[in-house]
């Protein structure tokens, strides 16, 4: 039997899923032990026990000045910025993607513009955003918004164009207007694609968030990482990186669960 026709059983699937993580952890432990054996004061690859102790301290000890635990406060601030930026981008992407994909005049007007806008590196215009919106929350949210909205619009517009034309014709035969077709025929079919597009855009959204917080912020996960880098505090940096990875995974897991519950017919298996 060919390999493409073989599927791992439940136990083997769990083993194969965990295998890459275990290999990375083992490789890190070996490299860390080798460096620490040469120089016990080495900070580049702290021992896993050091990272665990640092994580416990960050998660439980409050700030000396304010008394609040900065780790959780940074997390709340970053998640708030991410949620607002991704939420606004999703709404804009849904509306314009639907209109561009459904209405030929709007597609002719905005299709090319969105395609060109999606080629602009968002980080390149970060200084412009700081000049226009200042160093506050708006510029950070706008970077996320500008960074992922063109992708969402293009992806959703393409999905709208792929809707079988027979469905549009049948709806028109029954007397449906353009608005009714958009809301009753096209919208239900692109909502699952919206969830998947958001899942794919979360990686870039985190990148834009961390970059904005690192450059101009006094709170947030990105700010804290770049604050301690000057002290070579790799145990703190790795703790925050691991936490950001966990948050991203949990958000993706929640969106996948939402897709399966709300749109079981979409066949989302990834």
LUMKOL-803717 format. One record per residue (C-alpha): residue number from 1; residue in three letters; x, y, z. Coordinates in steps of 0.25 Angstrom, whole numbers. Layout:
> NUM  ALA  X  Y  Z
...
***
This chain:
> 1  UNK  0  0  0
> 2  UNK  5  14  -3
> 3  UNK  9  23  8
> 4  UNK  -2  34  3
> 5  UNK  -12  23  6
> 6  UNK  -8  20  20
> 7  UNK  -13  28  32
> 8  UNK  -7  27  46
> 9  UNK  -15  21  58
> 10  UNK  -19  29  70
> 11  UNK  -7  25  78
> 12  UNK  3  27  67
> 13  UNK  -3  41  63
> 14  UNK  -1  46  77
> 15  UNK  13  41  77
> 16  UNK  16  47  63
> 17  UNK  10  60  68
> 18  UNK  18  61  80
> 19  UNK  31  56  74
> 20  UNK  36  69  67
> 21  UNK  34  77  81
> 22  UNK  41  66  88
> 23  UNK  53  67  78
> 24  UNK  54  82  79
> 25  UNK  54  81  94
> 26  UNK  64  71  95
> 27  UNK  73  79  85
> 28  UNK  72  91  93
> 29  UNK  75  84  106
> 30  UNK  87  78  100
> 31  UNK  92  91  94
> 32  UNK  89  98  107
> 33  UNK  97  88  116
> 34  UNK  109  89  106
> 35  UNK  109  104  107
> 36  UNK  107  104  122
> 37  UNK  118  93  124
> 38  UNK  128  103  117
> 39  UNK  123  116  124
> 40  UNK  113  114  136
> 41  UNK  110  129  135
> 42  UNK  106  128  120
> 43  UNK  92  135  118
> 44  UNK  90  131  103
> 45  UNK  84  117  106
> 46  UNK  79  117  120
> 47  UNK  75  103  126
> 48  UNK  61  99  125
> 49  UNK  60  99  141
> 50  UNK  65  114  140
> 51  UNK  54  117  130
> 52  UNK  43  110  139
> 53  UNK  48  118  151
> 54  UNK  47  131  143
> 55  UNK  33  128  138
> 56  UNK  28  125  152
> 57  UNK  34  138  157
> 58  UNK  28  146  145
> 59  UNK  14  139  147
> 60  UNK  13  141  162
> 61  UNK  22  153  167
> 62  UNK  16  167  166
> 63  UNK  23  180  162
> 64  UNK  31  187  173
> 65  UNK  25  201  170
> 66  UNK  11  197  166
> 67  UNK  8  184  172
> 68  UNK  2  178  160
> 69  UNK  7  166  152
> 70  UNK  13  172  140
> 71  UNK  13  158  132
> 72  UNK  -2  158  133
> 73  UNK  -4  173  130
> 74  UNK  5  172  118
> 75  UNK  -3  160  113
> 76  UNK  -17  167  115
> 77  UNK  -12  180  108
> 78  UNK  -6  172  96
> 79  UNK  -18  163  94
> 80  UNK  -27  176  95
> 81  UNK  -19  182  84
> 82  UNK  -19  170  76
> 83  UNK  -34  167  77
> 84  UNK  -38  181  73
> 85  UNK  -28  181  61
> 86  UNK  -32  168  56
> 87  UNK  -47  170  59
> 88  UNK  -47  183  50
> 89  UNK  -39  177  39
> 90  UNK  -49  165  39
> 91  UNK  -61  174  38
> 92  UNK  -55  182  27
> 93  UNK  -50  170  20
> 94  UNK  -63  163  20
> 95  UNK  -71  176  15
> 96  UNK  -61  179  4
> 97  UNK  -58  165  0
> 98  UNK  -73  162  -2
> 99  UNK  -75  175  -10
> 100  UNK  -63  173  -19
> 101  UNK  -66  159  -21
> 102  UNK  -80  161  -24
> 103  UNK  -82  174  -31
> 104  UNK  -74  176  -44
> 105  UNK  -73  191  -44
> 106  UNK  -68  191  -29
> 107  UNK  -58  180  -34
> 108  UNK  -53  188  -45
> 109  UNK  -52  201  -36
> 110  UNK  -45  195  -24
> 111  UNK  -39  181  -28
> 112  UNK  -26  187  -34
> 113  UNK  -25  197  -22
> 114  UNK  -26  186  -12
> 115  UNK  -16  177  -20
> 116  UNK  -6  188  -20
> 117  UNK  -8  192  -5
> 118  UNK  -6  177  -1
> 119  UNK  8  178  -7
> 120  UNK  12  190  2
> 121  UNK  21  185  14
> 122  UNK  13  189  26
> 123  UNK  25  191  35
> 124  UNK  31  201  25
> 125  UNK  19  210  28
> 126  UNK  20  209  43
> 127  UNK  28  222  44
> 128  UNK  17  229  36
> 129  UNK  6  223  45
> 130  UNK  14  229  57
> 131  UNK  14  242  51
> 132  UNK  -1  243  47
> 133  UNK  -7  236  59
> 134  UNK  4  238  70
> 135  UNK  10  228  79
> 136  UNK  -3  223  86
> 137  UNK  -12  212  84
> 138  UNK  -17  216  70
> 139  UNK  -4  214  63
> 140  UNK  -2  200  68
> 141  UNK  -16  196  65
> 142  UNK  -15  203  51
> 143  UNK  -2  195  48
> 144  UNK  -10  182  50
> 145  UNK  -22  187  42
> 146  UNK  -14  191  30
> 147  UNK  -5  179  31
> 148  UNK  -16  168  29
> 149  UNK  -28  175  23
> 150  UNK  -23  175  9
> 151  UNK  -21  160  10
> 152  UNK  -34  158  16
> 153  UNK  -41  166  5
> 154  UNK  -34  158  -6
> 155  UNK  -37  145  0
> 156  UNK  -51  147  3
> 157  UNK  -54  154  -11
> 158  UNK  -48  142  -18
> 159  UNK  -57  132  -10
> 160  UNK  -69  141  -14
> 161  UNK  -65  140  -28
> 162  UNK  -64  125  -27
> 163  UNK  -79  124  -23
> 164  UNK  -86  116  -34
> 165  UNK  -92  125  -44
> 166  UNK  -104  116  -44
> 167  UNK  -108  120  -30
> 168  UNK  -107  135  -33
> 169  UNK  -116  133  -46
> 170  UNK  -126  125  -38
> 171  UNK  -127  135  -27
> 172  UNK  -130  146  -38
> 173  UNK  -140  137  -44
> 174  UNK  -147  137  -31
> 175  UNK  -147  152  -31
> 176  UNK  -136  154  -21
> 177  UNK  -129  168  -21
> 178  UNK  -114  170  -20
> 179  UNK  -115  172  -5
> 180  UNK  -123  160  -3
> 181  UNK  -113  152  -11
> 182  UNK  -101  157  -3
> 183  UNK  -108  154  10
> 184  UNK  -115  141  7
> 185  UNK  -107  134  -3
> 186  UNK  -92  140  -3
> 187  UNK  -90  143  12
> 188  UNK  -93  129  18
> 189  UNK  -83  123  8
> 190  UNK  -72  133  11
> 191  UNK  -73  133  26
> 192  UNK  -66  120  28
> 193  UNK  -55  126  19
> 194  UNK  -54  138  28
> 195  UNK  -51  129  40
> 196  UNK  -40  122  32
> 197  UNK  -34  135  27
> 198  UNK  -34  141  41
> 199  UNK  -26  128  45
> 200  UNK  -16  130  34
> 201  UNK  -14  145  37
> 202  UNK  -12  143  52
> 203  UNK  3  141  50
> 204  UNK  5  154  43
> 205  UNK  -4  161  53
> 206  UNK  5  156  64
> 207  UNK  17  161  57
> 208  UNK  11  175  54
> 209  UNK  7  176  69
> 210  UNK  20  172  75
> 211  UNK  28  181  65
> 212  UNK  19  193  69
> 213  UNK  20  190  84
> 214  UNK  35  189  83
> 215  UNK  37  202  76
> 216  UNK  27  211  84
> 217  UNK  20  206  96
> 218  UNK  22  205  111
> 219  UNK  13  193  113
> 220  UNK  11  180  105
> 221  UNK  18  167  102
> 222  UNK  26  172  91
> 223  UNK  31  184  99
> 224  UNK  35  175  111
> 225  UNK  43  166  101
> 226  UNK  51  177  95
> 227  UNK  52  184  109
> 228  UNK  60  172  115
> 229  UNK  68  169  103
> 230  UNK  78  180  107
> 231  UNK  81  171  119
> 232  UNK  82  158  111
> 233  UNK  71  153  120
> 234  UNK  69  141  111
> 235  UNK  61  134  122
> 236  UNK  51  145  122
> 237  UNK  51  146  107
> 238  UNK  48  131  105
> 239  UNK  37  131  115
> 240  UNK  30  142  108
> 241  UNK  32  136  94
> 242  UNK  27  123  99
> 243  UNK  15  130  105
> 244  UNK  12  137  92
> 245  UNK  13  124  85
> 246  UNK  3  118  94
> 247  UNK  -7  129  93
> 248  UNK  -6  129  78
> 249  UNK  -9  114  78
> 250  UNK  -20  115  88
> 251  UNK  -27  126  79
> 252  UNK  -25  118  67
> 253  UNK  -31  106  74
> 254  UNK  -43  114  78
> 255  UNK  -45  119  64
> 256  UNK  -44  105  59
> 257  UNK  -55  100  69
> 258  UNK  -64  112  65
> 259  UNK  -63  108  51
> 260  UNK  -66  94  53
> 261  UNK  -78  98  62
> 262  UNK  -84  109  54
> 263  UNK  -80  103  40
> 264  UNK  -80  88  41
> 265  UNK  -82  86  26
> 266  UNK  -69  94  23
> 267  UNK  -60  82  25
> 268  UNK  -50  89  33
> 269  UNK  -40  79  38
> 270  UNK  -27  87  40
***
